[in-house]
């Protein structure tokens, strides 16, 4: 058993019988005894008192005890002598030895039954130094019993548990009484001795120790303690026999130290030859090098640094000329037994320069390892590099090893190993082991380099197809994150967009193409372009997704025809598209196999609007439906791909809960919200592409929107011009009055001649433009054409197109809206109505 100290059995409680004093110098049987009467006169003087103080009994009998005391102790001692009795309370007093020297003495006072002559006192005296030594020994024994980390267990002559210290009892849950009388194999069933030179059973081993008296030290033992049955422990055990003063065996004491961590470290050292198979678990270049460093530190070295040539990091093929230069090397990873990396001179990502003649220079030039068993700090290459020399001198680095990272006949870099905490220098077996690990790592690094080059090419294509900057817009403030998948998953097809639309509206879109790789990225680019084109047509969200669904179906048919047996040729996608109108403060959303948006309110829990769930794009046959959502002031919309919710553990419900936490307090800056979402919802290496868009819509101030219902008759045109002129004057946009009145006149005239009433005019003062729109109840679409010389009409829309930045038509269920936009001069925009 793994338990504590047996010496504690020597102690006896302070209230034990006389003679069982455990060596206490102040016990009656050991101490110097002095009898005093009620006046403090000495009436009895024991031989022990004579040996302690040197006085014979005749010299002190009938004398006051105070004649032996030194002032100023006398007054205090006298009061103590005549005061009430406190059992077992000792006091150090100073007495004069017969030789004249002053002697500190520990004293205990005992009141005896009164006699005819009066009260009697008994003083127990002992050398204070001896008492202090005894107390320290007792404290040490008490510490071993209650505080020592070494577990001690005593087995009786029958080899059953008799006693255990506190450290040992930590392994035995419950009361210790239930374990008394049990054998070792009953407490640790299935345990095993890890040495063939000892019996397989600990009980047999203890029987041998009890019979022979031979001590066993450092026996390794494996088992599961009752207090931690789920984890296997390893202990280092020692056994010795306990016997009384006559040599009779009393039992066996077991000393136990838990060496589980040390044993595992030894196992890891034994598995170093197999560790090369663990390097290269991914095709990520940085991760592969980190795995090499993790294997080397702290198992082989106290510090390691891996430096690669610039061509390797750039994905290019290294050649012999680049391998001969150390000035183009870059520090990729370094690792130390200390977190503060005291050995590092260069930080990862920076260029490292090794002087000519240094071990790294020799290794890179010759392609052979360089082993320096005992490092000489006065070497020329160190004298030329004072920074490294000072670090090595301060830490006491004493052994140095540099191995090349070679694959396919080309050296790609070097790995440097150093020892300073480990006292043993690098040996030949260390060099052989590190060479094997470096060879495996170099091959994995070269594979990762080749894959990284292809992955970066695909990622470059994908990033070139995504928006580089979101359009600036006072109506919708937006921020985004796009995080590609890890190197193993490859490039995906997630995308997002913020699209300025007519009448100050804004389109918000997030999509996800099925699969990974170049095909997914290329498909994403085609779908994003299609969304831009369809959005410019002012299509409502459900119609836009219907057209997008047709496009995906055609792309899938083309891919299947070109690659009938290629699973990667399958085309599919999901999409969420919405249009926000700052005038009504409402957003219309439709989705195709995509998660709904999240709406974070400033004063309510997170809401997931009930948007009808349409099928993924490319399925066909089923229609898409849209829904309107009110967007209150201060709210934040979050659009995201499904990888955001499942990136951490694959649990969508848990992802939704974390999303709600990340979107709390929507009044924060959007970039801060994005950072929180990335930190809470995403691991360092997400298994799938993740794109999310966070938007804070803003309503247009009421004074920036003017609407009028007009009669369906020609006289309404003049009234519209007058209203337009007055409103522009109010907005301090008088210089736009001519163009605006002309556009309003032409749009109203066109509606009165070719459409049905009622009609309405709306002016919108946006950030940098003036929007003029006319609504009617006809679905007839106007067309821009060049009128002939002999024709009286047909020039209205041509004039509108000449003056306006752009114009267009938007259809609704009960008619259409024709709109046109005029640019607002910059100086006037700065003084616009807010």
LINVENHU-V209386 format. One record per backbone hydrogen bond with DSSP energy under -1.0 kcal/mol. NH is the residue of the N-H (numbers start at 1). CO is the residue of the C=O. Records with the same first field share a line. If there is no record, write none. Layout:
BEGIN
NH: CO  CO
END
This chain:
BEGIN
3: 1
4: 151  152
9: 6
10: 7
11: 8
16: 13
20: 17
24: 21
27: 24
30: 27
31: 27
32: 125
34: 123
35: 44
36: 121
37: 41
40: 37
42: 63
43: 35
44: 35
46: 33
50: 46
51: 47
52: 48
53: 49
54: 50
59: 56
60: 57
61: 57
62: 42
63: 60
65: 40
67: 64
68: 65
70: 94
73: 70
77: 73
78: 74
79: 75
80: 76
81: 77
82: 78
89: 86
91: 107
93: 105
95: 103
96: 68
97: 101
98: 53
100: 97
103: 95
105: 93
106: 126
107: 91
108: 124
110: 122
112: 120
115: 118
118: 115
121: 36
122: 110
123: 34
124: 108
125: 32
126: 106
128: 104
131: 127
132: 128
133: 129
134: 130
135: 131
136: 132
137: 133
138: 134
139: 135
140: 136
141: 137
142: 138
143: 139
144: 140
145: 141
146: 142
147: 143
148: 143
151: 256
153: 254
154: 163
155: 252
156: 160
159: 156
161: 182
162: 154
163: 154
165: 152
166: 145
169: 165
171: 168
172: 169
179: 176
181: 161
182: 179
187: 183
188: 184
191: 188
192: 222
194: 220
205: 201
206: 202
207: 203
208: 204
209: 205
210: 206
211: 207
212: 208
213: 209
216: 239
219: 237
221: 235
222: 192
223: 233
227: 171
228: 225
231: 228
233: 223
235: 221
236: 257
237: 219
238: 255
239: 216
240: 253
242: 251
244: 248
247: 244
250: 242
251: 242
252: 155
253: 240
254: 153
255: 238
256: 151
257: 236
259: 234
263: 259
264: 260
265: 261
266: 262
267: 263
268: 264
269: 265
270: 266
271: 267
272: 269
277: 274
278: 275
288: 284
289: 285
290: 286
291: 287
292: 288
293: 289
294: 290
295: 291
296: 292
297: 293
300: 296
301: 296
302: 418
303: 418
304: 335
305: 416
306: 333
307: 414
308: 330
309: 412
310: 328
313: 309
314: 310
315: 312
316: 311
323: 319
325: 322
329: 326
330: 308
331: 350
332: 306
333: 306
335: 304
337: 302
341: 338
349: 331
350: 347
352: 329
358: 355
362: 358
363: 359
364: 360
365: 361
366: 362
367: 363
370: 402
372: 400
375: 398
379: 376
383: 379
384: 380
385: 382
389: 385
390: 386
391: 387
392: 388
393: 389
394: 390
395: 391
396: 392
397: 392
398: 419
399: 419
400: 372
401: 417
402: 370
403: 415
405: 413
407: 410
410: 407
412: 405
414: 307
415: 403
416: 305
417: 401
418: 303
419: 399
431: 427
432: 428
433: 429
434: 430
435: 431
436: 432
437: 433
438: 434
439: 435
440: 436
441: 437
442: 438
443: 439
444: 440
445: 441
446: 442
447: 443
448: 444
449: 445
450: 446
451: 447
452: 448
453: 449
454: 450
455: 451
456: 452
457: 453
458: 454
459: 455
460: 456
461: 457
462: 458
463: 459
464: 460
477: 696
479: 694
481: 692
483: 690
486: 686
490: 486
495: 511
497: 509
499: 507
501: 505
505: 502
506: 580
507: 499
508: 578
509: 497
510: 576
511: 495
512: 574
513: 493
514: 572
517: 491
521: 517
522: 518
523: 519
524: 520
525: 521
526: 522
527: 523
528: 524
529: 525
530: 526
531: 527
532: 528
533: 529
534: 530
535: 531
536: 532
538: 535
539: 534
544: 540
545: 541
546: 542
547: 543
548: 544
549: 545
550: 546
551: 547
552: 548
553: 549
554: 550
555: 551
556: 552
557: 553
558: 554
559: 555
560: 556
561: 557
562: 558
563: 559
566: 563
569: 566
570: 567
573: 617
574: 512
575: 592
576: 510
577: 590
578: 508
579: 588
580: 506
581: 586
585: 581
586: 581
587: 629
588: 579
589: 627
590: 577
592: 575
593: 614
598: 638
599: 607
600: 636
607: 599
611: 609
614: 591  612
617: 573
619: 616
622: 620
627: 589
629: 587
631: 585
635: 632
636: 600
637: 695
638: 598
639: 693
641: 691
644: 641
646: 642
655: 651
656: 652
657: 653
658: 654
659: 655
660: 656
661: 657
662: 658
663: 659
668: 665
673: 669
674: 670
675: 671
676: 672
677: 673
678: 674
679: 675
680: 676
681: 677
682: 678
690: 483
692: 481
693: 639
694: 479
695: 637
696: 477
698: 475
700: 582
704: 701
705: 702
706: 763
708: 761
710: 759
713: 711
716: 713
717: 714
719: 715
720: 716
721: 717
722: 718
723: 719
724: 720
725: 721
726: 722
727: 723
728: 724
729: 725
730: 726
731: 727
732: 729
733: 728
736: 733
737: 734
740: 736
741: 737
742: 738
743: 739
744: 740
745: 741
746: 742
747: 743
748: 744
749: 745
750: 746
751: 747
752: 748
753: 749
754: 750
755: 751
760: 775
761: 708
762: 773
763: 706
764: 771
765: 704
766: 769
770: 822
771: 764
772: 820
773: 762
774: 818
775: 760
776: 816
777: 756
791: 788
799: 795
800: 796
801: 797
802: 798
803: 799
804: 800
805: 821
808: 819
810: 817
812: 815
815: 812
816: 776
817: 810
818: 774
819: 808
820: 772
821: 806
822: 770
824: 768
829: 825
830: 826
832: 829
END
